[in-house]
Amino acid sequence: MNKTTAVYPGSFDPLTIGHEDIVRRSLRIVDRLIVAVAETATQSKSGLFSIDERVDLIREVFADEPRVEATSFSGLLVDFAQGREARVIIRGLRAVSDFEYEFQMALMNRSLWPEVEVLFMAPATRHTFLSSSLVREVGRLGGDVTDFVSPGVKTRMDRAFGRTAGE
Ligand code: ADP
C-alpha cells in the first residue's frame, strides 16, 4: 500500500502547542509528516529564531515521533512538496480571518501543481487564539508563555530574551 506523505509548511517562529495539535491530528490521517520551515517568509514578520533553530526545536519536540520529520525549504512550496513526493499539504485554520489567505494560497498551489491536495485542519478550541507572533510578543514583553509552547521551546525563548529559567 502506498504511504501518504504530507507537508506542513509554516514559519514556526516558534512552534506553539497549536502547531503541535495540528501535527498530532494530521498523523491520524497521513503516514508521514514533513514539518517544513519556510526560509522565505511570505508575510513579513520580525523573527525570533533562525531557521535552523526553529527546525531544531521542532525535532526536539517530536523526538518521540518517528513519523515526523523537520526540515526547511526555500522557493516554491509545491516544488519542495513535489520533490519529496508529498501530495498533501496541511494547513491549520484558526478562524475565519485565516480563511481568505489560506483559500487563495490553496488554489494557487493547486494551479501550480494540480495533483496536490490541501487539507485544512481545525485545532482544539483552546488553541484557536494562539499564533507565533503573539507568543513572541508576550515573551518579549516578559509574559509567561508556559501554556503556549513546549518546555524546550520555553527554555530557548527565555534564553533568547536574556532570561534564565525560573527567573
Ligand atoms: P503563525 O501564524 O502562528 O505565525 P505559521 O506561519 O507558523 O504560524 O503557521 C503555519 C500553519 O499553522 C498555518 O497554516 C497556520 O494557520 C497554522 N497555525 C498556526 N497557529 C495555529 C493554531 N494555534 N492552531 C491551528 N493552526 C495554527
Backbone and ligand atoms as CSV (ligand in chain L), in Angstrom:
chain,resi,resn,atom,element,x,y,z
A,1,MET,N,N,0.831,-1.197,0.000
A,1,MET,CA,C,0.000,0.000,0.000
A,1,MET,C,C,0.877,1.263,0.000
A,2,ASN,N,N,0.483,2.256,-0.807
A,2,ASN,CA,C,1.255,3.494,-0.833
A,2,ASN,C,C,1.097,4.282,0.455
A,3,LYS,N,N,2.212,4.773,0.939
A,3,LYS,CA,C,2.142,5.582,2.151
A,3,LYS,C,C,1.882,7.033,1.767
A,4,THR,N,N,1.070,7.711,2.595
A,4,THR,CA,C,0.783,9.115,2.328
A,4,THR,C,C,1.744,9.996,3.104
A,5,THR,N,N,2.436,10.841,2.349
A,5,THR,CA,C,3.327,11.814,2.987
A,5,THR,C,C,2.725,13.195,2.802
A,6,ALA,N,N,2.705,13.966,3.874
A,6,ALA,CA,C,2.181,15.328,3.798
A,6,ALA,C,C,3.249,16.315,4.242
A,7,VAL,N,N,3.109,17.542,3.767
A,7,VAL,CA,C,3.986,18.624,4.210
A,7,VAL,C,C,3.152,19.603,5.017
A,8,TYR,N,N,3.674,20.005,6.163
A,8,TYR,CA,C,3.021,21.046,6.960
A,8,TYR,C,C,3.984,22.232,6.974
A,9,PRO,N,N,3.737,23.217,6.102
A,9,PRO,CA,C,4.661,24.344,5.997
A,9,PRO,C,C,4.266,25.505,6.906
A,10,GLY,N,N,5.240,26.317,7.252
A,10,GLY,CA,C,4.939,27.495,8.051
A,10,GLY,C,C,6.213,28.185,8.461
A,11,SER,N,N,6.064,29.237,9.260
A,11,SER,CA,C,7.275,29.903,9.741
A,11,SER,C,C,7.709,29.323,11.091
A,12,PHE,N,N,6.773,28.848,11.874
A,12,PHE,CA,C,7.083,28.154,13.141
A,12,PHE,C,C,8.106,28.915,13.995
A,13,ASP,N,N,7.871,30.190,14.181
A,13,ASP,CA,C,8.831,31.032,14.917
A,13,ASP,C,C,8.207,31.599,16.188
A,14,PRO,N,N,8.040,30.800,17.223
A,14,PRO,CA,C,8.427,29.396,17.346
A,14,PRO,C,C,7.213,28.464,17.173
A,15,LEU,N,N,7.505,27.147,17.214
A,15,LEU,CA,C,6.449,26.129,17.234
A,15,LEU,C,C,5.626,26.340,18.511
A,16,THR,N,N,4.301,26.410,18.359
A,16,THR,CA,C,3.434,26.565,19.538
A,16,THR,C,C,2.666,25.258,19.766
A,17,ILE,N,N,1.941,25.189,20.863
A,17,ILE,CA,C,1.154,23.969,21.082
A,17,ILE,C,C,-0.030,23.887,20.106
A,18,GLY,N,N,-0.367,25.014,19.477
A,18,GLY,CA,C,-1.376,24.996,18.410
A,18,GLY,C,C,-0.830,24.226,17.204
A,19,HIS,N,N,0.409,24.522,16.819
A,19,HIS,CA,C,1.057,23.769,15.735
A,19,HIS,C,C,1.156,22.284,16.111
A,20,GLU,N,N,1.562,22.030,17.352
A,20,GLU,CA,C,1.721,20.627,17.801
A,20,GLU,C,C,0.407,19.868,17.671
A,21,ASP,N,N,-0.675,20.545,18.013
A,21,ASP,CA,C,-2.000,19.951,17.927
A,21,ASP,C,C,-2.305,19.556,16.476
A,22,ILE,N,N,-1.996,20.450,15.543
A,22,ILE,CA,C,-2.242,20.177,14.120
A,22,ILE,C,C,-1.374,18.998,13.659
A,23,VAL,N,N,-0.130,18.949,14.117
A,23,VAL,CA,C,0.758,17.840,13.739
A,23,VAL,C,C,0.172,16.519,14.216
A,24,ARG,N,N,-0.231,16.471,15.474
A,24,ARG,CA,C,-0.742,15.199,16.032
A,24,ARG,C,C,-2.053,14.780,15.371
A,25,ARG,N,N,-2.897,15.744,15.067
A,25,ARG,CA,C,-4.150,15.416,14.357
A,25,ARG,C,C,-3.849,14.902,12.948
A,26,SER,N,N,-2.880,15.528,12.291
A,26,SER,CA,C,-2.531,15.112,10.924
A,26,SER,C,C,-2.032,13.678,10.901
A,27,LEU,N,N,-1.312,13.290,11.948
A,27,LEU,CA,C,-0.755,11.932,11.993
A,27,LEU,C,C,-1.832,10.854,12.091
A,28,ARG,N,N,-3.055,11.263,12.403
A,28,ARG,CA,C,-4.153,10.293,12.396
A,28,ARG,C,C,-4.588,10.005,10.965
A,29,ILE,N,N,-4.208,10.894,10.051
A,29,ILE,CA,C,-4.687,10.787,8.679
A,29,ILE,C,C,-3.589,10.384,7.694
A,30,VAL,N,N,-2.389,10.923,7.921
A,30,VAL,CA,C,-1.292,10.630,6.982
A,30,VAL,C,C,-0.257,9.728,7.661
A,31,ASP,N,N,0.576,9.082,6.840
A,31,ASP,CA,C,1.583,8.172,7.406
A,31,ASP,C,C,2.838,8.916,7.863
A,32,ARG,N,N,3.235,9.906,7.044
A,32,ARG,CA,C,4.441,10.660,7.383
A,32,ARG,C,C,4.158,12.141,7.223
A,33,LEU,N,N,4.767,12.929,8.091
A,33,LEU,CA,C,4.538,14.368,8.015
A,33,LEU,C,C,5.875,15.104,8.029
A,34,ILE,N,N,6.061,15.941,7.027
A,34,ILE,CA,C,7.273,16.767,6.981
A,34,ILE,C,C,6.888,18.163,7.451
A,35,VAL,N,N,7.384,18.548,8.611
A,35,VAL,CA,C,7.127,19.904,9.099
A,35,VAL,C,C,8.225,20.772,8.487
A,36,ALA,N,N,7.822,21.670,7.593
A,36,ALA,CA,C,8.799,22.381,6.770
A,36,ALA,C,C,8.806,23.876,7.076
A,37,VAL,N,N,9.946,24.355,7.567
A,37,VAL,CA,C,10.087,25.768,7.904
A,37,VAL,C,C,10.443,26.540,6.631
A,38,ALA,N,N,9.598,27.503,6.301
A,38,ALA,CA,C,9.817,28.287,5.080
A,38,ALA,C,C,10.947,29.284,5.304
A,39,GLU,N,N,11.962,29.214,4.436
A,39,GLU,CA,C,13.092,30.148,4.580
A,39,GLU,C,C,12.721,31.527,4.086
A,40,THR,N,N,11.826,31.571,3.111
A,40,THR,CA,C,11.381,32.861,2.607
A,40,THR,C,C,10.000,33.143,3.176
A,41,ALA,N,N,9.973,34.051,4.125
A,41,ALA,CA,C,8.693,34.377,4.754
A,41,ALA,C,C,7.831,35.126,3.756
A,42,THR,N,N,6.597,34.647,3.586
A,42,THR,CA,C,5.711,35.328,2.641
A,42,THR,C,C,5.002,36.500,3.316
A,43,GLN,N,N,4.857,36.392,4.625
A,43,GLN,CA,C,4.259,37.517,5.343
A,43,GLN,C,C,5.374,38.082,6.215
A,44,SER,N,N,5.617,39.369,6.102
A,44,SER,CA,C,6.773,39.897,6.836
A,44,SER,C,C,6.497,39.880,8.339
A,45,LYS,N,N,7.392,39.222,9.051
A,45,LYS,CA,C,7.249,39.090,10.500
A,45,LYS,C,C,8.625,39.329,11.091
A,46,SER,N,N,8.701,40.008,12.219
A,46,SER,CA,C,10.017,40.171,12.821
A,46,SER,C,C,10.372,38.875,13.533
A,47,GLY,N,N,11.479,38.279,13.110
A,47,GLY,CA,C,11.832,36.949,13.577
A,47,GLY,C,C,12.438,36.890,14.967
A,48,LEU,N,N,12.322,35.727,15.579
A,48,LEU,CA,C,12.954,35.479,16.871
A,48,LEU,C,C,14.082,34.470,16.679
A,49,PHE,N,N,13.763,33.289,16.144
A,49,PHE,CA,C,14.760,32.242,15.965
A,49,PHE,C,C,15.202,32.128,14.509
A,50,SER,N,N,16.460,31.657,14.339
A,50,SER,CA,C,16.948,31.417,12.983
A,50,SER,C,C,16.194,30.193,12.434
A,51,ILE,N,N,16.276,30.004,11.131
A,51,ILE,CA,C,15.602,28.859,10.501
A,51,ILE,C,C,16.103,27.557,11.135
A,52,ASP,N,N,17.431,27.438,11.310
A,52,ASP,CA,C,17.994,26.204,11.882
A,52,ASP,C,C,17.509,25.973,13.313
A,53,GLU,N,N,17.411,27.042,14.073
A,53,GLU,CA,C,16.923,26.901,15.457
A,53,GLU,C,C,15.471,26.414,15.475
A,54,ARG,N,N,14.669,26.937,14.559
A,54,ARG,CA,C,13.254,26.519,14.507
A,54,ARG,C,C,13.156,25.037,14.154
A,55,VAL,N,N,13.982,24.612,13.178
A,55,VAL,CA,C,13.977,23.204,12.781
A,55,VAL,C,C,14.415,22.340,13.963
A,56,ASP,N,N,15.472,22.768,14.665
A,56,ASP,CA,C,15.966,22.017,15.832
A,56,ASP,C,C,14.882,21.861,16.888
A,57,LEU,N,N,14.150,22.951,17.136
A,57,LEU,CA,C,13.097,22.905,18.156
A,57,LEU,C,C,11.989,21.941,17.766
A,58,ILE,N,N,11.627,21.928,16.492
A,58,ILE,CA,C,10.578,21.003,16.028
A,58,ILE,C,C,11.066,19.568,16.194
A,59,ARG,N,N,12.338,19.331,15.841
A,59,ARG,CA,C,12.909,17.974,16.004
A,59,ARG,C,C,12.872,17.542,17.459
A,60,GLU,N,N,13.226,18.483,18.325
A,60,GLU,CA,C,13.275,18.179,19.764
A,60,GLU,C,C,11.868,17.836,20.284
A,61,VAL,N,N,10.885,18.636,19.903
A,61,VAL,CA,C,9.520,18.427,20.396
A,61,VAL,C,C,8.945,17.086,19.896
A,62,PHE,N,N,9.296,16.699,18.657
A,62,PHE,CA,C,8.753,15.457,18.101
A,62,PHE,C,C,9.793,14.333,18.067
A,63,ALA,N,N,10.741,14.395,18.982
A,63,ALA,CA,C,11.802,13.382,19.032
A,63,ALA,C,C,11.226,11.979,19.205
A,64,ASP,N,N,10.070,11.892,19.863
A,64,ASP,CA,C,9.458,10.581,20.130
A,64,ASP,C,C,8.530,10.135,19.001
A,65,GLU,N,N,8.485,10.877,17.932
A,65,GLU,CA,C,7.541,10.564,16.853
A,65,GLU,C,C,8.296,10.335,15.540
A,66,PRO,N,N,8.652,9.073,15.243
A,66,PRO,CA,C,9.462,8.804,14.044
A,66,PRO,C,C,8.774,9.162,12.722
A,67,ARG,N,N,7.457,9.377,12.766
A,67,ARG,CA,C,6.757,9.696,11.516
A,67,ARG,C,C,6.835,11.187,11.170
A,68,VAL,N,N,7.432,11.969,12.092
A,68,VAL,CA,C,7.573,13.404,11.832
A,68,VAL,C,C,9.023,13.729,11.477
A,69,GLU,N,N,9.165,14.474,10.404
A,69,GLU,CA,C,10.491,14.945,10.012
A,69,GLU,C,C,10.448,16.472,9.995
A,70,ALA,N,N,11.500,17.102,10.502
A,70,ALA,CA,C,11.546,18.566,10.447
A,70,ALA,C,C,12.671,18.975,9.515
A,71,THR,N,N,12.358,19.943,8.671
A,71,THR,CA,C,13.375,20.446,7.748
A,71,THR,C,C,13.002,21.860,7.322
A,72,SER,N,N,13.846,22.473,6.497
A,72,SER,CA,C,13.492,23.800,5.983
A,72,SER,C,C,13.462,23.720,4.460
A,73,PHE,N,N,12.842,24.708,3.848
A,73,PHE,CA,C,12.839,24.742,2.384
A,73,PHE,C,C,12.836,26.188,1.916
A,74,SER,N,N,13.353,26.375,0.683
A,74,SER,CA,C,13.274,27.715,0.098
A,74,SER,C,C,12.588,27.574,-1.253
A,75,GLY,N,N,12.132,28.650,-1.771
A,75,GLY,CA,C,11.447,28.591,-3.058
A,75,GLY,C,C,9.997,28.195,-2.916
A,76,LEU,N,N,9.435,27.704,-4.002
A,76,LEU,CA,C,8.008,27.385,-4.014
A,76,LEU,C,C,7.699,26.144,-3.188
A,77,LEU,N,N,6.651,26.237,-2.397
A,77,LEU,CA,C,6.227,25.086,-1.585
A,77,LEU,C,C,5.906,23.876,-2.464
A,78,VAL,N,N,5.203,24.108,-3.571
A,78,VAL,CA,C,4.835,22.963,-4.413
A,78,VAL,C,C,6.059,22.263,-5.006
A,79,ASP,N,N,7.105,23.027,-5.291
A,79,ASP,CA,C,8.337,22.400,-5.809
A,79,ASP,C,C,8.960,21.514,-4.734
A,80,PHE,N,N,8.965,22.029,-3.506
A,80,PHE,CA,C,9.508,21.237,-2.393
A,80,PHE,C,C,8.666,19.972,-2.195
A,81,ALA,N,N,7.349,20.146,-2.159
A,81,ALA,CA,C,6.452,19.004,-1.912
A,81,ALA,C,C,6.595,17.957,-3.014
A,82,GLN,N,N,6.668,18.413,-4.239
A,82,GLN,CA,C,6.800,17.500,-5.380
A,82,GLN,C,C,8.110,16.716,-5.283
A,83,GLY,N,N,9.179,17.422,-4.932
A,83,GLY,CA,C,10.491,16.780,-4.782
A,83,GLY,C,C,10.490,15.708,-3.702
A,84,ARG,N,N,9.645,15.893,-2.696
A,84,ARG,CA,C,9.576,14.925,-1.602
A,84,ARG,C,C,8.424,13.928,-1.794
A,85,GLU,N,N,7.794,14.003,-2.951
A,85,GLU,CA,C,6.647,13.137,-3.268
A,85,GLU,C,C,5.544,13.220,-2.214
A,86,ALA,N,N,5.329,14.425,-1.771
A,86,ALA,CA,C,4.273,14.676,-0.781
A,86,ALA,C,C,3.121,15.367,-1.500
A,87,ARG,N,N,2.028,14.643,-1.660
A,87,ARG,CA,C,0.904,15.188,-2.431
A,87,ARG,C,C,-0.139,15.869,-1.565
A,88,VAL,N,N,0.132,15.932,-0.288
A,88,VAL,CA,C,-0.821,16.575,0.615
A,88,VAL,C,C,-0.116,17.708,1.359
A,89,ILE,N,N,-0.777,18.854,1.392
A,89,ILE,CA,C,-0.274,19.995,2.169
A,89,ILE,C,C,-1.256,20.211,3.305
A,90,ILE,N,N,-0.728,20.284,4.505
A,90,ILE,CA,C,-1.580,20.511,5.683
A,90,ILE,C,C,-1.486,21.978,6.081
A,91,ARG,N,N,-2.620,22.582,6.378
A,91,ARG,CA,C,-2.626,23.935,6.940
A,91,ARG,C,C,-3.623,23.958,8.098
A,92,GLY,N,N,-3.358,24.805,9.067
A,92,GLY,CA,C,-4.274,24.935,10.195
A,92,GLY,C,C,-5.185,26.134,9.976
A,93,LEU,N,N,-6.429,25.985,10.355
A,93,LEU,CA,C,-7.359,27.115,10.276
A,93,LEU,C,C,-7.845,27.441,11.674
A,94,ARG,N,N,-7.524,28.639,12.130
A,94,ARG,CA,C,-7.931,29.021,13.484
A,94,ARG,C,C,-9.273,29.722,13.492
A,95,ALA,N,N,-9.478,30.576,12.509
A,95,ALA,CA,C,-10.683,31.409,12.500
A,95,ALA,C,C,-10.974,31.821,11.072
A,96,VAL,N,N,-12.103,32.475,10.900
A,96,VAL,CA,C,-12.488,32.942,9.572
A,96,VAL,C,C,-11.401,33.860,9.005
A,97,SER,N,N,-10.745,34.598,9.890
A,97,SER,CA,C,-9.704,35.523,9.436
A,97,SER,C,C,-8.563,34.811,8.708
A,98,ASP,N,N,-8.305,33.556,9.025
A,98,ASP,CA,C,-7.269,32.802,8.310
A,98,ASP,C,C,-7.745,32.390,6.923
A,99,PHE,N,N,-9.064,32.301,6.775
A,99,PHE,CA,C,-9.617,31.607,5.628
A,99,PHE,C,C,-9.267,32.194,4.266
A,100,GLU,N,N,-9.418,33.507,4.128
A,100,GLU,CA,C,-9.267,34.101,2.802
A,100,GLU,C,C,-7.882,33.866,2.220
A,101,TYR,N,N,-6.865,34.154,3.034
A,101,TYR,CA,C,-5.487,33.979,2.592
A,101,TYR,C,C,-5.194,32.509,2.319
A,102,GLU,N,N,-5.638,31.653,3.214
A,102,GLU,CA,C,-5.378,30.216,3.074
A,102,GLU,C,C,-6.048,29.644,1.822
A,103,PHE,N,N,-7.260,30.081,1.567
A,103,PHE,CA,C,-8.015,29.561,0.436
A,103,PHE,C,C,-7.358,29.978,-0.879
A,104,GLN,N,N,-6.952,31.254,-0.915
A,104,GLN,CA,C,-6.283,31.800,-2.087
A,104,GLN,C,C,-4.981,31.028,-2.359
A,105,MET,N,N,-4.233,30.794,-1.281
A,105,MET,CA,C,-2.959,30.103,-1.420
A,105,MET,C,C,-3.171,28.645,-1.857
A,106,ALA,N,N,-4.218,28.016,-1.326
A,106,ALA,CA,C,-4.504,26.618,-1.682
A,106,ALA,C,C,-4.809,26.512,-3.175
A,107,LEU,N,N,-5.610,27.443,-3.672
A,107,LEU,CA,C,-5.977,27.379,-5.094
A,107,LEU,C,C,-4.777,27.710,-5.975
A,108,MET,N,N,-3.941,28.635,-5.523
A,108,MET,CA,C,-2.730,28.956,-6.281
A,108,MET,C,C,-1.802,27.743,-6.319
A,109,ASN,N,N,-1.598,27.109,-5.167
A,109,ASN,CA,C,-0.721,25.935,-5.136
A,109,ASN,C,C,-1.258,24.832,-6.038
A,110,ARG,N,N,-2.567,24.671,-6.060
A,110,ARG,CA,C,-3.132,23.616,-6.891
A,110,ARG,C,C,-3.071,23.957,-8.374
A,111,SER,N,N,-3.079,25.253,-8.672
A,111,SER,CA,C,-2.931,25.555,-10.099
A,111,SER,C,C,-1.465,25.377,-10.515
A,112,LEU,N,N,-0.532,25.514,-9.559
A,112,LEU,CA,C,0.875,25.268,-9.883
A,112,LEU,C,C,1.177,23.773,-9.989
A,113,TRP,N,N,0.486,22.993,-9.169
A,113,TRP,CA,C,0.684,21.526,-9.192
A,113,TRP,C,C,-0.678,20.849,-8.976
A,114,PRO,N,N,-1.372,20.529,-10.076
A,114,PRO,CA,C,-2.755,20.033,-9.979
A,114,PRO,C,C,-2.942,18.774,-9.140
A,115,GLU,N,N,-1.871,18.007,-8.947
A,115,GLU,CA,C,-2.048,16.757,-8.178
A,115,GLU,C,C,-2.029,16.945,-6.668
A,116,VAL,N,N,-1.721,18.154,-6.233
A,116,VAL,CA,C,-1.620,18.357,-4.776
A,116,VAL,C,C,-3.002,18.583,-4.157
A,117,GLU,N,N,-3.193,18.100,-2.943
A,117,GLU,CA,C,-4.419,18.396,-2.210
A,117,GLU,C,C,-4.053,19.158,-0.939
A,118,VAL,N,N,-4.827,20.172,-0.648
A,118,VAL,CA,C,-4.567,20.957,0.564
A,118,VAL,C,C,-5.621,20.582,1.595
A,119,LEU,N,N,-5.159,20.199,2.759
A,119,LEU,CA,C,-6.055,19.734,3.814
A,119,LEU,C,C,-6.041,20.749,4.951
A,120,PHE,N,N,-7.204,21.288,5.293
A,120,PHE,CA,C,-7.278,22.244,6.397
A,120,PHE,C,C,-7.696,21.526,7.670
A,121,MET,N,N,-6.945,21.760,8.716
A,121,MET,CA,C,-7.231,21.111,9.991
A,121,MET,C,C,-7.634,22.169,11.016
A,122,ALA,N,N,-8.636,21.847,11.816
A,122,ALA,CA,C,-9.044,22.756,12.887
A,122,ALA,C,C,-8.384,22.303,14.188
A,123,PRO,N,N,-7.787,23.227,14.923
A,123,PRO,CA,C,-7.169,22.844,16.192
A,123,PRO,C,C,-8.225,22.704,17.287
A,124,ALA,N,N,-7.804,22.222,18.439
A,124,ALA,CA,C,-8.693,22.222,19.607
A,124,ALA,C,C,-9.088,23.674,19.882
A,125,THR,N,N,-10.319,23.867,20.333
A,125,THR,CA,C,-10.833,25.229,20.554
A,125,THR,C,C,-9.882,26.077,21.402
A,126,ARG,N,N,-9.294,25.447,22.429
A,126,ARG,CA,C,-8.439,26.225,23.338
A,126,ARG,C,C,-7.169,26.751,22.666
A,127,HIS,N,N,-6.878,26.283,21.447
A,127,HIS,CA,C,-5.678,26.753,20.753
A,127,HIS,C,C,-5.977,27.762,19.660
A,128,THR,N,N,-7.252,28.080,19.471
A,128,THR,CA,C,-7.605,28.902,18.314
A,128,THR,C,C,-7.092,30.345,18.397
A,129,PHE,N,N,-6.757,30.795,19.585
A,129,PHE,CA,C,-6.284,32.180,19.709
A,129,PHE,C,C,-4.770,32.283,19.597
A,130,LEU,N,N,-4.111,31.145,19.491
A,130,LEU,CA,C,-2.642,31.138,19.525
A,130,LEU,C,C,-2.001,31.432,18.184
A,131,SER,N,N,-1.027,32.307,18.179
A,131,SER,CA,C,-0.212,32.497,16.976
A,131,SER,C,C,1.228,32.702,17.435
A,132,SER,N,N,2.159,32.337,16.586
A,132,SER,CA,C,3.570,32.501,16.941
A,132,SER,C,C,3.883,33.961,17.224
A,133,SER,N,N,3.311,34.853,16.408
A,133,SER,CA,C,3.651,36.268,16.590
A,133,SER,C,C,3.183,36.777,17.952
A,134,LEU,N,N,2.018,36.322,18.385
A,134,LEU,CA,C,1.515,36.752,19.693
A,134,LEU,C,C,2.367,36.160,20.823
A,135,VAL,N,N,2.754,34.905,20.661
A,135,VAL,CA,C,3.579,34.247,21.681
A,135,VAL,C,C,4.952,34.948,21.775
A,136,ARG,N,N,5.504,35.329,20.612
A,136,ARG,CA,C,6.785,36.069,20.614
A,136,ARG,C,C,6.636,37.389,21.345
A,137,GLU,N,N,5.531,38.052,21.071
A,137,GLU,CA,C,5.287,39.369,21.662
A,137,GLU,C,C,5.155,39.264,23.183
A,138,VAL,N,N,4.377,38.265,23.634
A,138,VAL,CA,C,4.197,38.058,25.080
A,138,VAL,C,C,5.551,37.768,25.727
A,139,GLY,N,N,6.340,36.877,25.083
A,139,GLY,CA,C,7.651,36.531,25.614
A,139,GLY,C,C,8.576,37.732,25.675
A,140,ARG,N,N,8.551,38.512,24.603
A,140,ARG,CA,C,9.416,39.692,24.518
A,140,ARG,C,C,9.102,40.687,25.625
A,141,LEU,N,N,7.828,40.776,25.972
A,141,LEU,CA,C,7.413,41.748,26.997
A,141,LEU,C,C,7.466,41.164,28.412
A,142,GLY,N,N,8.019,39.963,28.526
A,142,GLY,CA,C,8.228,39.391,29.860
A,142,GLY,C,C,7.088,38.552,30.390
A,143,GLY,N,N,6.092,38.251,29.553
A,143,GLY,CA,C,4.965,37.420,29.987
A,143,GLY,C,C,5.340,35.944,30.032
A,144,ASP,N,N,4.512,35.168,30.718
A,144,ASP,CA,C,4.768,33.738,30.876
A,144,ASP,C,C,4.151,32.960,29.700
A,145,VAL,N,N,4.992,32.259,28.958
A,145,VAL,CA,C,4.491,31.544,27.774
A,145,VAL,C,C,4.339,30.031,28.015
A,146,THR,N,N,4.448,29.642,29.284
A,146,THR,CA,C,4.380,28.210,29.636
A,146,THR,C,C,3.190,27.479,29.026
A,147,ASP,N,N,2.031,28.126,28.985
A,147,ASP,CA,C,0.829,27.447,28.482
A,147,ASP,C,C,0.759,27.380,26.963
A,148,PHE,N,N,1.669,28.067,26.299
A,148,PHE,CA,C,1.531,28.185,24.838
A,148,PHE,C,C,2.564,27.414,24.031
A,149,VAL,N,N,3.672,27.054,24.681
A,149,VAL,CA,C,4.740,26.338,23.965
A,149,VAL,C,C,5.249,25.177,24.814
A,150,SER,N,N,5.934,24.220,24.167
A,150,SER,CA,C,6.526,23.098,24.894
A,150,SER,C,C,7.660,23.598,25.791
A,151,PRO,N,N,7.989,22.816,26.859
A,151,PRO,CA,C,9.039,23.258,27.780
A,151,PRO,C,C,10.375,23.587,27.093
A,152,GLY,N,N,10.764,22.770,26.107
A,152,GLY,CA,C,12.042,23.017,25.402
A,152,GLY,C,C,12.015,24.347,24.662
A,153,VAL,N,N,10.857,24.677,24.085
A,153,VAL,CA,C,10.714,25.934,23.350
A,153,VAL,C,C,10.779,27.095,24.337
A,154,LYS,N,N,10.134,26.907,25.490
A,154,LYS,CA,C,10.132,27.974,26.501
A,154,LYS,C,C,11.557,28.273,26.976
A,155,THR,N,N,12.314,27.212,27.239
A,155,THR,CA,C,13.697,27.394,27.686
A,155,THR,C,C,14.480,28.217,26.670
A,156,ARG,N,N,14.315,27.862,25.391
A,156,ARG,CA,C,15.051,28.587,24.344
A,156,ARG,C,C,14.551,30.022,24.203
A,157,MET,N,N,13.270,30.232,24.443
A,157,MET,CA,C,12.746,31.606,24.373
A,157,MET,C,C,13.310,32.434,25.512
A,158,ASP,N,N,13.323,31.840,26.713
A,158,ASP,CA,C,13.876,32.562,27.865
A,158,ASP,C,C,15.313,32.976,27.588
A,159,ARG,N,N,16.068,32.034,27.013
A,159,ARG,CA,C,17.472,32.312,26.708
A,159,ARG,C,C,17.568,33.434,25.662
A,160,ALA,N,N,16.726,33.355,24.648
A,160,ALA,CA,C,16.758,34.366,23.583
A,160,ALA,C,C,16.436,35.758,24.122
A,161,PHE,N,N,15.571,35.792,25.149
A,161,PHE,CA,C,15.207,37.096,25.722
A,161,PHE,C,C,16.096,37.467,26.905
A,162,GLY,N,N,17.178,36.698,27.083
A,162,GLY,CA,C,18.141,37.030,28.123
A,162,GLY,C,C,17.675,36.735,29.522
A,163,ARG,N,N,16.754,35.772,29.649
A,163,ARG,CA,C,16.297,35.391,30.989
A,163,ARG,C,C,16.729,33.962,31.247
A,164,THR,N,N,16.954,33.628,32.499
A,164,THR,CA,C,17.267,32.247,32.805
A,164,THR,C,C,16.035,31.605,33.427
A,165,ALA,N,N,15.964,30.265,33.346
A,165,ALA,CA,C,14.771,29.560,33.821
A,165,ALA,C,C,14.461,29.890,35.270
A,166,GLY,N,N,13.189,30.080,35.569
A,166,GLY,CA,C,12.765,30.306,36.943
A,166,GLY,C,C,12.868,31.752,37.383
A,167,GLU,N,N,13.414,32.594,36.510
A,167,GLU,CA,C,13.593,33.991,36.859
A,167,GLU,C,C,12.272,34.747,36.879
L,1,ADP,P1,P,1.733,31.774,12.753
L,1,ADP,O1,O,0.553,32.348,12.010
L,1,ADP,O2,O,1.396,31.290,14.105
L,1,ADP,O3,O,2.990,32.573,12.649
L,1,ADP,P2,P,2.836,29.806,10.907
L,1,ADP,O4,O,3.110,30.622,9.697
L,1,ADP,O5,O,3.991,29.160,11.533
L,1,ADP,O6,O,2.003,30.474,12.030
L,1,ADP,O7,O,1.699,28.751,10.574
L,1,ADP,C1,C,1.812,27.535,9.964
L,1,ADP,C2,C,0.437,26.940,9.829
L,1,ADP,O8,O,-0.070,26.606,11.121
L,1,ADP,C3,C,-0.625,27.836,9.215
L,1,ADP,O9,O,-1.490,27.043,8.450
L,1,ADP,C4,C,-1.348,28.398,10.409
L,1,ADP,O10,O,-2.681,28.741,10.091
L,1,ADP,C5,C,-1.316,27.212,11.336
L,1,ADP,N1,N,-1.426,27.574,12.750
L,1,ADP,C6,C,-0.685,28.449,13.466
L,1,ADP,N2,N,-1.088,28.522,14.747
L,1,ADP,C7,C,-2.135,27.665,14.842
L,1,ADP,C8,C,-3.017,27.300,15.904
L,1,ADP,N3,N,-2.932,27.861,17.114
L,1,ADP,N4,N,-3.976,26.403,15.638
L,1,ADP,C9,C,-4.090,25.882,14.391
L,1,ADP,N5,N,-3.313,26.171,13.363
L,1,ADP,C10,C,-2.350,27.054,13.573
